[in-house]
Amino acid sequence: MMTNVLIGLTWILGVLSFFSLYRAIIGPTSTDRVIAINVLSTKVTTLIILVAIIYEQYSFIDVAIVYAMIGFTMTVGVSKYIENRKLY
Amino acid sequence: MQTMINIISIVLFVVGIFFFVVGTVGLLRLPDAITRVHATTKADTLGLGLIVVGLVLMIGFNVTSLKLIFVLVFVWITNPTAAHVITKAKVNQEKRKEEKQ
């Protein structure tokens, strides 16, 4: 029964990820795209955790940790580029 | 006892997915970049927190739930920091555009 609840959560999160991707595609400025990718990274982290619990492959949670770190690093890097127009 | 824990977990999941939906509606509907970052950051951080707390209650306390709590603490630190950096970049970019004109 709990597995069915987790599968439902995964479906809803997948649909919401596509809506975030829509904002990332049509976003008028580059800041909107950075915000949308940041939100998408949080959603995909949750999705990876849910998939790890559903399949009982608990080593996938390490993938979620690495994905959260990559998303944070990408956000800070692109924001610094938007602010300064250079990366060093 | 297990049924009670499962019911609490399902309530936490439903509230967490509600916050995710609210964050996505804010991302799609609000007019400006700064209002969008205002809407999404808090809602998404709270949604991930509630879903992970529900999972920790569901699977019990062992090494896996310790890793889940690590993910939770990491996201709770980095997500507001990322929002702050994005907003600061946006404000400084607009200020520089005004100076150039």
N, CA and C atoms of all chains as a GROMACS GRO file, in nm:
protein
  567
    1MET      N    1   0.082  -0.120   0.000
    1MET     CA    2   0.000   0.000   0.000
    1MET      C    3   0.086   0.126   0.000
    2MET      N    4   0.191   0.125   0.084
    2MET     CA    5   0.277   0.244   0.087
    2MET      C    6   0.353   0.260  -0.044
    3THR      N    7   0.383   0.147  -0.111
    3THR     CA    8   0.452   0.156  -0.240
    3THR      C    9   0.365   0.228  -0.344
    4ASN      N   10   0.232   0.202  -0.339
    4ASN     CA   11   0.143   0.270  -0.433
    4ASN      C   12   0.140   0.421  -0.406
    5VAL      N   13   0.142   0.459  -0.277
    5VAL     CA   14   0.145   0.602  -0.244
    5VAL      C   15   0.272   0.666  -0.298
    6LEU      N   16   0.385   0.594  -0.282
    6LEU     CA   17   0.512   0.651  -0.330
    6LEU      C   18   0.513   0.663  -0.482
    7ILE      N   19   0.452   0.564  -0.551
    7ILE     CA   20   0.447   0.572  -0.698
    7ILE      C   21   0.361   0.690  -0.742
    8GLY      N   22   0.249   0.716  -0.670
    8GLY     CA   23   0.168   0.833  -0.701
    8GLY      C   24   0.243   0.963  -0.682
    9LEU      N   25   0.321   0.972  -0.572
    9LEU     CA   26   0.403   1.092  -0.550
    9LEU      C   27   0.503   1.112  -0.664
   10THR      N   28   0.562   1.001  -0.710
   10THR     CA   29   0.660   1.011  -0.819
   10THR      C   30   0.596   1.063  -0.946
   11TRP      N   31   0.474   1.015  -0.976
   11TRP     CA   32   0.403   1.064  -1.095
   11TRP      C   33   0.377   1.214  -1.086
   12ILE      N   34   0.325   1.260  -0.970
   12ILE     CA   35   0.293   1.403  -0.957
   12ILE      C   36   0.420   1.487  -0.971
   13LEU      N   37   0.529   1.439  -0.909
   13LEU     CA   38   0.653   1.516  -0.917
   13LEU      C   39   0.707   1.520  -1.060
   14GLY      N   40   0.690   1.412  -1.136
   14GLY     CA   41   0.736   1.413  -1.275
   14GLY      C   42   0.660   1.514  -1.358
   15VAL      N   43   0.527   1.521  -1.340
   15VAL     CA   44   0.447   1.619  -1.414
   15VAL      C   45   0.487   1.761  -1.376
   16LEU      N   46   0.509   1.785  -1.244
   16LEU     CA   47   0.549   1.919  -1.201
   16LEU      C   48   0.686   1.957  -1.256
   17SER      N   49   0.776   1.858  -1.273
   17SER     CA   50   0.907   1.887  -1.330
   17SER      C   51   0.894   1.939  -1.472
   18PHE      N   52   0.797   1.883  -1.549
   18PHE     CA   53   0.780   1.933  -1.685
   18PHE      C   54   0.728   2.077  -1.685
   19PHE      N   55   0.642   2.113  -1.588
   19PHE     CA   56   0.598   2.252  -1.581
   19PHE      C   57   0.714   2.346  -1.549
   20SER      N   58   0.803   2.304  -1.458
   20SER     CA   59   0.921   2.386  -1.430
   20SER      C   60   1.009   2.399  -1.554
   21LEU      N   61   1.019   2.291  -1.633
   21LEU     CA   62   1.099   2.294  -1.754
   21LEU      C   63   1.040   2.392  -1.856
   22TYR      N   64   0.905   2.406  -1.855
   22TYR     CA   65   0.839   2.502  -1.943
   22TYR      C   66   0.886   2.643  -1.910
   23ARG      N   67   0.890   2.676  -1.781
   23ARG     CA   68   0.938   2.809  -1.743
   23ARG      C   69   1.086   2.825  -1.780
   24ALA      N   70   1.164   2.719  -1.770
   24ALA     CA   71   1.306   2.729  -1.807
   24ALA      C   72   1.322   2.753  -1.956
   25ILE      N   73   1.228   2.703  -2.038
   25ILE     CA   74   1.241   2.723  -2.183
   25ILE      C   75   1.195   2.862  -2.222
   26ILE      N   76   1.075   2.906  -2.173
   26ILE     CA   77   1.022   3.034  -2.221
   26ILE      C   78   1.066   3.154  -2.139
   27GLY      N   79   1.143   3.133  -2.029
   27GLY     CA   80   1.172   3.242  -1.937
   27GLY      C   81   1.226   3.365  -2.007
   28PRO      N   82   1.170   3.486  -1.979
   28PRO     CA   83   1.211   3.604  -2.056
   28PRO      C   84   1.358   3.642  -2.032
   29THR      N   85   1.403   3.633  -1.907
   29THR     CA   86   1.541   3.671  -1.878
   29THR      C   87   1.620   3.548  -1.836
   30SER      N   88   1.752   3.564  -1.828
   30SER     CA   89   1.837   3.451  -1.787
   30SER      C   90   1.817   3.417  -1.640
   31THR      N   91   1.777   3.517  -1.558
   31THR     CA   92   1.754   3.488  -1.416
   31THR      C   93   1.638   3.392  -1.396
   32ASP      N   94   1.533   3.406  -1.480
   32ASP     CA   95   1.420   3.313  -1.471
   32ASP      C   96   1.465   3.170  -1.499
   33ARG      N   97   1.556   3.156  -1.594
   33ARG     CA   98   1.603   3.021  -1.627
   33ARG      C   99   1.682   2.961  -1.512
   34VAL      N  100   1.765   3.045  -1.446
   34VAL     CA  101   1.843   2.993  -1.332
   34VAL      C  102   1.749   2.951  -1.220
   35ILE      N  103   1.643   3.031  -1.194
   35ILE     CA  104   1.547   2.996  -1.089
   35ILE      C  105   1.477   2.865  -1.123
   36ALA      N  106   1.436   2.850  -1.250
   36ALA     CA  107   1.363   2.729  -1.289
   36ALA      C  108   1.451   2.606  -1.278
   37ILE      N  109   1.581   2.619  -1.315
   37ILE     CA  110   1.669   2.502  -1.305
   37ILE      C  111   1.696   2.467  -1.159
   38ASN      N  112   1.702   2.570  -1.072
   38ASN     CA  113   1.722   2.544  -0.929
   38ASN      C  114   1.603   2.467  -0.871
   39VAL      N  115   1.482   2.509  -0.907
   39VAL     CA  116   1.361   2.440  -0.861
   39VAL      C  117   1.358   2.297  -0.914
   40LEU      N  118   1.397   2.283  -1.041
   40LEU     CA  119   1.398   2.150  -1.104
   40LEU      C  120   1.498   2.059  -1.034
   41SER      N  121   1.611   2.115  -0.992
   41SER     CA  122   1.711   2.033  -0.923
   41SER      C  123   1.659   1.984  -0.788
   42THR      N  124   1.585   2.070  -0.716
   42THR     CA  125   1.524   2.024  -0.590
   42THR      C  126   1.423   1.913  -0.616
   43LYS      N  127   1.340   1.931  -0.722
   43LYS     CA  128   1.239   1.829  -0.752
   43LYS      C  129   1.303   1.696  -0.790
   44VAL      N  130   1.409   1.701  -0.869
   44VAL     CA  131   1.472   1.576  -0.913
   44VAL      C  132   1.543   1.507  -0.796
   45THR      N  133   1.596   1.586  -0.701
   45THR     CA  134   1.653   1.525  -0.581
   45THR      C  135   1.547   1.445  -0.505
   46THR      N  136   1.429   1.505  -0.488
   46THR     CA  137   1.320   1.433  -0.422
   46THR      C  138   1.280   1.308  -0.500
   47LEU      N  139   1.278   1.322  -0.634
   47LEU     CA  140   1.240   1.209  -0.720
   47LEU      C  141   1.337   1.093  -0.706
   48ILE      N  142   1.469   1.124  -0.702
   48ILE     CA  143   1.569   1.017  -0.689
   48ILE      C  144   1.555   0.947  -0.554
   49ILE      N  145   1.527   1.024  -0.447
   49ILE     CA  146   1.507   0.963  -0.315
   49ILE      C  147   1.388   0.869  -0.318
   50LEU      N  148   1.276   0.914  -0.382
   50LEU     CA  149   1.156   0.830  -0.387
   50LEU      C  150   1.180   0.703  -0.466
   51VAL      N  151   1.254   0.714  -0.579
   51VAL     CA  152   1.283   0.595  -0.659
   51VAL      C  153   1.371   0.497  -0.580
   52ALA      N  154   1.467   0.553  -0.503
   52ALA     CA  155   1.553   0.467  -0.421
   52ALA      C  156   1.471   0.391  -0.318
   53ILE      N  157   1.370   0.457  -0.258
   53ILE     CA  158   1.290   0.387  -0.157
   53ILE      C  159   1.197   0.286  -0.224
   54ILE      N  160   1.143   0.319  -0.343
   54ILE     CA  161   1.050   0.228  -0.410
   54ILE      C  162   1.122   0.099  -0.450
   55TYR      N  163   1.241   0.112  -0.513
   55TYR     CA  164   1.312  -0.008  -0.559
   55TYR      C  165   1.395  -0.074  -0.450
   56GLU      N  166   1.401  -0.014  -0.331
   56GLU     CA  167   1.482  -0.064  -0.218
   56GLU      C  168   1.629  -0.076  -0.254
   57GLN      N  169   1.676   0.015  -0.341
   57GLN     CA  170   1.819   0.024  -0.372
   57GLN      C  171   1.870   0.146  -0.296
   58TYR      N  172   1.914   0.125  -0.172
   58TYR     CA  173   1.939   0.241  -0.086
   58TYR      C  174   2.067   0.315  -0.124
   59SER      N  175   2.150   0.258  -0.212
   59SER     CA  176   2.270   0.332  -0.252
   59SER      C  177   2.236   0.444  -0.350
   60PHE      N  178   2.113   0.448  -0.404
   60PHE     CA  179   2.074   0.559  -0.492
   60PHE      C  180   2.065   0.691  -0.416
   61ILE      N  181   2.056   0.685  -0.282
   61ILE     CA  182   2.046   0.810  -0.205
   61ILE      C  183   2.176   0.890  -0.216
   62ASP      N  184   2.291   0.818  -0.234
   62ASP     CA  185   2.416   0.889  -0.259
   62ASP      C  186   2.408   0.969  -0.388
   63VAL      N  187   2.339   0.913  -0.489
   63VAL     CA  188   2.319   0.988  -0.615
   63VAL      C  189   2.242   1.116  -0.588
   64ALA      N  190   2.143   1.109  -0.499
   64ALA     CA  191   2.065   1.229  -0.466
   64ALA      C  192   2.152   1.334  -0.399
   65ILE      N  193   2.243   1.291  -0.308
   65ILE     CA  194   2.334   1.387  -0.244
   65ILE      C  195   2.420   1.456  -0.348
   66VAL      N  196   2.478   1.377  -0.440
   66VAL     CA  197   2.565   1.436  -0.543
   66VAL      C  198   2.486   1.528  -0.633
   67TYR      N  199   2.359   1.492  -0.665
   67TYR     CA  200   2.278   1.576  -0.752
   67TYR      C  201   2.247   1.710  -0.686
   68ALA      N  202   2.219   1.709  -0.555
   68ALA     CA  203   2.193   1.835  -0.485
   68ALA      C  204   2.317   1.922  -0.485
   69MET      N  205   2.436   1.861  -0.466
   69MET     CA  206   2.560   1.939  -0.468
   69MET      C  207   2.585   2.001  -0.606
   70ILE      N  208   2.561   1.923  -0.713
   70ILE     CA  209   2.584   1.974  -0.849
   70ILE      C  210   2.487   2.089  -0.879
   71GLY      N  211   2.360   2.076  -0.836
   71GLY     CA  212   2.264   2.183  -0.859
   71GLY      C  213   2.302   2.312  -0.789
   72PHE      N  214   2.349   2.301  -0.665
   72PHE     CA  215   2.389   2.422  -0.591
   72PHE      C  216   2.509   2.488  -0.657
   73THR      N  217   2.608   2.406  -0.698
   73THR     CA  218   2.728   2.462  -0.761
   73THR      C  219   2.694   2.532  -0.893
   74MET      N  220   2.602   2.469  -0.971
   74MET     CA  221   2.562   2.529  -1.098
   74MET      C  222   2.490   2.662  -1.076
   75THR      N  223   2.402   2.667  -0.975
   75THR     CA  224   2.329   2.791  -0.949
   75THR      C  225   2.423   2.904  -0.911
   76VAL      N  226   2.518   2.875  -0.821
   76VAL     CA  227   2.610   2.981  -0.777
   76VAL      C  228   2.699   3.025  -0.892
   77GLY      N  229   2.746   2.931  -0.975
   77GLY     CA  230   2.833   2.968  -1.086
   77GLY      C  231   2.763   3.055  -1.188
   78VAL      N  232   2.641   3.015  -1.230
   78VAL     CA  233   2.570   3.093  -1.331
   78VAL      C  234   2.528   3.228  -1.276
   79SER      N  235   2.493   3.234  -1.145
   79SER     CA  236   2.455   3.363  -1.087
   79SER      C  237   2.574   3.458  -1.083
   80LYS      N  238   2.692   3.406  -1.050
   80LYS     CA  239   2.811   3.492  -1.052
   80LYS      C  240   2.842   3.539  -1.193
   81TYR      N  241   2.815   3.453  -1.293
   81TYR     CA  242   2.838   3.497  -1.431
   81TYR      C  243   2.739   3.606  -1.471
   82ILE      N  244   2.612   3.592  -1.431
   82ILE     CA  245   2.513   3.695  -1.462
   82ILE      C  246   2.550   3.827  -1.395
   83GLU      N  247   2.604   3.818  -1.271
   83GLU     CA  248   2.633   3.939  -1.196
   83GLU      C  249   2.755   4.012  -1.254
   84ASN      N  250   2.862   3.938  -1.284
   84ASN     CA  251   2.988   4.004  -1.318
   84ASN      C  252   3.023   3.998  -1.466
   85ARG      N  253   2.953   3.912  -1.544
   85ARG     CA  254   2.988   3.885  -1.683
   85ARG      C  255   3.127   3.827  -1.697
   86LYS      N  256   3.180   3.764  -1.596
   86LYS     CA  257   3.304   3.688  -1.607
   86LYS      C  258   3.305   3.584  -1.496
   87LEU      N  259   3.386   3.481  -1.509
   87LEU     CA  260   3.377   3.367  -1.419
   87LEU      C  261   3.492   3.357  -1.320
   88TYR      N  262   3.584   3.452  -1.316
   88TYR     CA  263   3.696   3.441  -1.223
   88TYR      C  264   3.692   3.552  -1.123
   89MET      N  265   0.008   0.007   1.553
   89MET     CA  266   0.118   0.106   1.565
   89MET      C  267   0.174   0.139   1.426
   90GLN      N  268   0.199   0.034   1.345
   90GLN     CA  269   0.252   0.056   1.210
   90GLN      C  270   0.150   0.132   1.124
   91THR      N  271   0.022   0.101   1.142
   91THR     CA  272  -0.082   0.172   1.066
   91THR      C  273  -0.082   0.321   1.102
   92MET      N  274  -0.066   0.349   1.232
   92MET     CA  275  -0.064   0.489   1.277
   92MET      C  276   0.053   0.564   1.213
   93ILE      N  277   0.172   0.500   1.211
   93ILE     CA  278   0.290   0.565   1.151
   93ILE      C  279   0.269   0.586   1.001
   94ASN      N  280   0.204   0.487   0.935
   94ASN     CA  281   0.179   0.502   0.792
   94ASN      C  282   0.083   0.617   0.765
   95ILE      N  283  -0.019   0.634   0.851
   95ILE     CA  284  -0.113   0.744   0.830
   95ILE      C  285  -0.043   0.879   0.846
   96ILE      N  286   0.045   0.889   0.948
   96ILE     CA  287   0.119   1.014   0.967
   96ILE      C  288   0.209   1.042   0.846
   97SER      N  289   0.273   0.935   0.794
   97SER     CA  290   0.359   0.952   0.676
   97SER      C  291   0.279   1.000   0.556
   98ILE      N  292   0.158   0.943   0.536
   98ILE     CA  293   0.079   0.984   0.419
   98ILE      C  294   0.035   1.129   0.432
   99VAL      N  295   0.000   1.171   0.556
   99VAL     CA  296  -0.037   1.312   0.575
   99VAL      C  297   0.081   1.403   0.542
  100LEU      N  298   0.202   1.364   0.587
  100LEU     CA  299   0.320   1.446   0.556
  100LEU      C  300   0.348   1.450   0.405
  101PHE      N  301   0.329   1.335   0.336
  101PHE     CA  302   0.348   1.334   0.191
  101PHE      C  303   0.251   1.428   0.121
  102VAL      N  304   0.124   1.424   0.165
  102VAL     CA  305   0.023   1.507   0.097
  102VAL      C  306   0.053   1.655   0.118
  103VAL      N  307   0.092   1.693   0.241
  103VAL     CA  308   0.123   1.834   0.265
  103VAL      C  309   0.248   1.875   0.186
  104GLY      N  310   0.347   1.785   0.177
  104GLY     CA  311   0.468   1.817   0.101
  104GLY      C  312   0.441   1.836  -0.046
  105ILE      N  313   0.359   1.747  -0.105
  105ILE     CA  314   0.330   1.761  -0.248
  105ILE      C  315   0.242   1.884  -0.273
  106PHE      N  316   0.160   1.923  -0.172
  106PHE     CA  317   0.085   2.048  -0.184
  106PHE      C  318   0.180   2.167  -0.195
  107PHE      N  319   0.287   2.166  -0.112
  107PHE     CA  320   0.380   2.279  -0.120
  107PHE      C  321   0.455   2.280  -0.253
  108PHE      N  322   0.487   2.160  -0.306
  108PHE     CA  323   0.551   2.156  -0.438
  108PHE      C  324   0.459   2.216  -0.544
  109VAL      N  325   0.329   2.181  -0.539
  109VAL     CA  326   0.234   2.234  -0.638
  109VAL      C  327   0.224   2.386  -0.626
  110VAL      N  328   0.220   2.437  -0.501
  110VAL     CA  329   0.211   2.582  -0.482
  110VAL      C  330   0.334   2.652  -0.537
  111GLY      N  331   0.454   2.593  -0.516
  111GLY     CA  332   0.576   2.652  -0.569
  111GLY      C  333   0.577   2.656  -0.720
  112THR      N  334   0.526   2.548  -0.784
  112THR     CA  335   0.527   2.546  -0.930
  112THR      C  336   0.426   2.644  -0.987
  113VAL      N  337   0.308   2.658  -0.922
  113VAL     CA  338   0.210   2.757  -0.968
  113VAL      C  339   0.266   2.898  -0.955
  114GLY      N  340   0.339   2.924  -0.845
  114GLY     CA  341   0.403   3.053  -0.831
  114GLY      C  342   0.508   3.077  -0.937
  115LEU      N  343   0.584   2.972  -0.971
  115LEU     CA  344   0.686   2.986  -1.076
  115LEU      C  345   0.623   3.016  -1.211
  116LEU      N  346   0.505   2.961  -1.237
  116LEU     CA  347   0.444   2.981  -1.369
  116LEU      C  348   0.365   3.111  -1.377
  117ARG      N  349   0.303   3.157  -1.266
  117ARG     CA  350   0.204   3.263  -1.276
  117ARG      C  351   0.256   3.402  -1.238
  118LEU      N  352   0.359   3.410  -1.152
  118LEU     CA  353   0.398   3.542  -1.101
  118LEU      C  354   0.472   3.623  -1.208
  119PRO      N  355   0.468   3.757  -1.199
  119PRO     CA  356   0.509   3.838  -1.313
  119PRO      C  357   0.659   3.866  -1.324
  120ASP      N  358   0.735   3.859  -1.213
  120ASP     CA  359   0.871   3.911  -1.214
  120ASP      C  360   0.968   3.803  -1.166
  121ALA      N  361   1.095   3.820  -1.195
  121ALA     CA  362   1.193   3.719  -1.155
  121ALA      C  363   1.209   3.714  -1.003
  122ILE      N  364   1.211   3.830  -0.937
  122ILE     CA  365   1.232   3.831  -0.793
  122ILE      C  366   1.111   3.775  -0.719
  123THR      N  367   0.990   3.803  -0.769
  123THR     CA  368   0.871   3.741  -0.707
  123THR      C  369   0.871   3.590  -0.728
  124ARG      N  370   0.923   3.546  -0.844
  124ARG     CA  371   0.928   3.402  -0.866
  124ARG      C  372   1.022   3.333  -0.769
  125VAL      N  373   1.139   3.394  -0.747
  125VAL     CA  374   1.232   3.329  -0.653
  125VAL      C  375   1.177   3.336  -0.511
  126HIS      N  376   1.100   3.440  -0.481
  126HIS     CA  377   1.035   3.449  -0.351
  126HIS      C  378   0.933   3.337  -0.334
  127ALA      N  379   0.859   3.303  -0.441
  127ALA     CA  380   0.755   3.201  -0.427
  127ALA      C  381   0.815   3.061  -0.419
  128THR      N  382   0.917   3.034  -0.503
  128THR     CA  383   0.958   2.894  -0.518
  128THR      C  384   1.048   2.845  -0.407
  129THR      N  385   1.136   2.930  -0.356
  129THR     CA  386   1.240   2.879  -0.266
  129THR      C  387   1.182   2.822  -0.138
  130LYS      N  388   1.095   2.900  -0.073
  130LYS     CA  389   1.042   2.852   0.056
  130LYS      C  390   0.954   2.730   0.037
  131ALA      N  391   0.868   2.736  -0.067
  131ALA     CA  392   0.773   2.626  -0.087
  131ALA      C  393   0.847   2.496  -0.119
  132ASP      N  394   0.950   2.504  -0.206
  132ASP     CA  395   1.018   2.380  -0.245
  132ASP      C  396   1.100   2.324  -0.130
  133THR      N  397   1.166   2.412  -0.054
  133THR     CA  398   1.245   2.363   0.060
  133THR      C  399   1.156   2.292   0.161
  134LEU      N  400   1.040   2.352   0.190
  134LEU     CA  401   0.949   2.289   0.286
  134LEU      C  402   0.889   2.160   0.232
  135GLY      N  403   0.861   2.156   0.101
  135GLY     CA  404   0.807   2.033   0.043
  135GLY      C  405   0.904   1.918   0.052
  136LEU      N  406   1.031   1.943   0.014
  136LEU     CA  407   1.130   1.836   0.025
  136LEU      C  408   1.148   1.793   0.171
  137GLY      N  409   1.147   1.891   0.263
  137GLY     CA  410   1.163   1.857   0.404
  137GLY      C  411   1.051   1.767   0.454
  138LEU      N  412   0.926   1.800   0.418
  138LEU     CA  413   0.814   1.718   0.468
  138LEU      C  414   0.816   1.579   0.408
  139ILE      N  415   0.848   1.569   0.277
  139ILE     CA  416   0.849   1.435   0.215
  139ILE      C  417   0.961   1.350   0.275
  140VAL      N  418   1.079   1.409   0.299
  140VAL     CA  419   1.190   1.330   0.355
  140VAL      C  420   1.160   1.290   0.500
  141VAL      N  421   1.096   1.378   0.577
  141VAL     CA  422   1.060   1.340   0.714
  141VAL      C  423   0.958   1.226   0.714
  142GLY      N  424   0.864   1.230   0.618
  142GLY     CA  425   0.770   1.119   0.605
  142GLY      C  426   0.837   0.989   0.570
  143LEU      N  427   0.938   0.995   0.481
  143LEU     CA  428   1.010   0.872   0.446
  143LEU      C  429   1.090   0.818   0.563
  144VAL      N  430   1.151   0.909   0.642
  144VAL     CA  431   1.228   0.865   0.759
  144VAL      C  432   1.137   0.797   0.860
  145LEU      N  433   1.015   0.852   0.879
  145LEU     CA  434   0.920   0.786   0.969
  145LEU      C  435   0.880   0.650   0.914
  146MET      N  436   0.871   0.638   0.780
  146MET     CA  437   0.821   0.514   0.721
  146MET      C  438   0.923   0.402   0.731
  147ILE      N  439   1.052   0.431   0.702
  147ILE     CA  440   1.150   0.323   0.698
  147ILE      C  441   1.220   0.300   0.830
  148GLY      N  442   1.192   0.380   0.933
  148GLY     CA  443   1.256   0.356   1.062
  148GLY      C  444   1.394   0.418   1.068
  149PHE      N  445   1.460   0.405   1.184
  149PHE     CA  446   1.587   0.473   1.205
  149PHE      C  447   1.702   0.376   1.183
  150ASN      N  448   1.775   0.395   1.073
  150ASN     CA  449   1.895   0.316   1.047
  150ASN      C  450   1.990   0.402   0.963
  151VAL      N  451   2.087   0.339   0.896
  151VAL     CA  452   2.186   0.417   0.821
  151VAL      C  453   2.121   0.492   0.705
  152THR      N  454   2.022   0.429   0.641
  152THR     CA  455   1.954   0.493   0.528
  152THR      C  456   1.885   0.621   0.570
  153SER      N  457   1.817   0.618   0.686
  153SER     CA  458   1.750   0.740   0.729
  153SER      C  459   1.850   0.846   0.772
  154LEU      N  460   1.969   0.802   0.816
  154LEU     CA  461   2.074   0.900   0.846
  154LEU      C  462   2.117   0.973   0.719
  155LYS      N  463   2.130   0.896   0.608
  155LYS     CA  464   2.164   0.960   0.480
  155LYS      C  465   2.053   1.054   0.436
  156LEU      N  466   1.926   1.014   0.457
  156LEU     CA  467   1.814   1.101   0.420
  156LEU      C  468   1.818   1.231   0.499
  157ILE      N  469   1.851   1.222   0.630
  157ILE     CA  470   1.858   1.343   0.710
  157ILE      C  471   1.975   1.430   0.665
  158PHE      N  472   2.083   1.366   0.616
  158PHE     CA  473   2.194   1.446   0.561
  158PHE      C  474   2.150   1.524   0.438
  159VAL      N  475   2.075   1.458   0.348
  159VAL     CA  476   2.022   1.528   0.230
  159VAL      C  477   1.934   1.645   0.272
  160LEU      N  478   1.849   1.622   0.373
  160LEU     CA  479   1.757   1.725   0.422
  160LEU      C  480   1.833   1.847   0.473
  161VAL      N  481   1.936   1.823   0.559
  161VAL     CA  482   2.011   1.934   0.615
  161VAL      C  483   2.088   2.008   0.505
  162PHE      N  484   2.143   1.931   0.410
  162PHE     CA  485   2.217   1.994   0.301
  162PHE      C  486   2.128   2.086   0.219
  163VAL      N  487   2.008   2.036   0.184
  163VAL     CA  488   1.917   2.119   0.103
  163VAL      C  489   1.868   2.238   0.184
  164TRP      N  490   1.844   2.220   0.313
  164TRP     CA  491   1.800   2.333   0.394
  164TRP      C  492   1.906   2.439   0.407
  165ILE      N  493   2.036   2.402   0.397
  165ILE     CA  494   2.139   2.506   0.399
  165ILE      C  495   2.154   2.568   0.260
  166THR      N  496   2.162   2.486   0.154
  166THR     CA  497   2.202   2.540   0.024
  166THR      C  498   2.089   2.610  -0.050
  167ASN      N  499   1.963   2.573  -0.030
  167ASN     CA  500   1.857   2.631  -0.112
  167ASN      C  501   1.832   2.780  -0.081
  168PRO      N  502   1.824   2.821   0.047
  168PRO     CA  503   1.815   2.966   0.072
  168PRO      C  504   1.938   3.042   0.029
  169THR      N  505   2.059   2.978   0.040
  169THR     CA  506   2.180   3.045  -0.007
  169THR      C  507   2.174   3.070  -0.157
  170ALA      N  508   2.125   2.971  -0.232
  170ALA     CA  509   2.113   2.986  -0.377
  170ALA      C  510   2.015   3.097  -0.411
  171ALA      N  511   1.902   3.105  -0.339
  171ALA     CA  512   1.805   3.211  -0.365
  171ALA      C  513   1.865   3.348  -0.339
  172HIS      N  514   1.943   3.359  -0.230
  172HIS     CA  515   2.007   3.486  -0.198
  172HIS      C  516   2.105   3.526  -0.308
  173VAL      N  517   2.184   3.429  -0.358
  173VAL     CA  518   2.283   3.460  -0.461
  173VAL      C  519   2.214   3.503  -0.591
  174ILE      N  520   2.104   3.433  -0.627
  174ILE     CA  521   2.032   3.468  -0.750
  174ILE      C  522   1.976   3.610  -0.740
  175THR      N  523   1.913   3.643  -0.624
  175THR     CA  524   1.851   3.775  -0.610
  175THR      C  525   1.956   3.885  -0.611
  176LYS      N  526   2.071   3.857  -0.546
  176LYS     CA  527   2.177   3.958  -0.545
  176LYS      C  528   2.231   3.982  -0.686
  177ALA      N  529   2.243   3.875  -0.764
  177ALA     CA  530   2.290   3.888  -0.901
  177ALA      C  531   2.193   3.970  -0.984
  178LYS      N  532   2.061   3.944  -0.967
  178LYS     CA  533   1.960   4.017  -1.043
  178LYS      C  534   1.963   4.166  -1.009
  179VAL      N  535   1.971   4.199  -0.878
  179VAL     CA  536   1.969   4.339  -0.837
  179VAL      C  537   2.093   4.411  -0.888
  180ASN      N  538   2.211   4.346  -0.876
  180ASN     CA  539   2.332   4.412  -0.923
  180ASN      C  540   2.334   4.428  -1.074
  181GLN      N  541   2.273   4.332  -1.146
  181GLN     CA  542   2.267   4.344  -1.293
  181GLN      C  543   2.181   4.463  -1.334
  182GLU      N  544   2.064   4.480  -1.267
  182GLU     CA  545   1.978   4.593  -1.300
  182GLU      C  546   2.046   4.725  -1.267
  183LYS      N  547   2.118   4.727  -1.152
  183LYS     CA  548   2.188   4.850  -1.113
  183LYS      C  549   2.294   4.887  -1.216
  184ARG      N  550   2.366   4.785  -1.268
  184ARG     CA  551   2.470   4.813  -1.366
  184ARG      C  552   2.411   4.861  -1.498
  185LYS      N  553   2.292   4.806  -1.535
  185LYS     CA  554   2.227   4.852  -1.658
  185LYS      C  555   2.187   4.999  -1.646
  186GLU      N  556   2.135   5.039  -1.527
  186GLU     CA  557   2.096   5.179  -1.509
  186GLU      C  558   2.217   5.271  -1.515
  187GLU      N  559   2.330   5.226  -1.460
  187GLU     CA  560   2.449   5.311  -1.464
  187GLU      C  561   2.500   5.329  -1.606
  188LYS      N  562   2.482   5.224  -1.689
  188LYS     CA  563   2.534   5.232  -1.825
  188LYS      C  564   2.452   5.327  -1.911
  189GLN      N  565   2.324   5.346  -1.877
  189GLN     CA  566   2.239   5.431  -1.961
  189GLN      C  567   2.264   5.579  -1.939
   0.00000   0.00000   0.00000
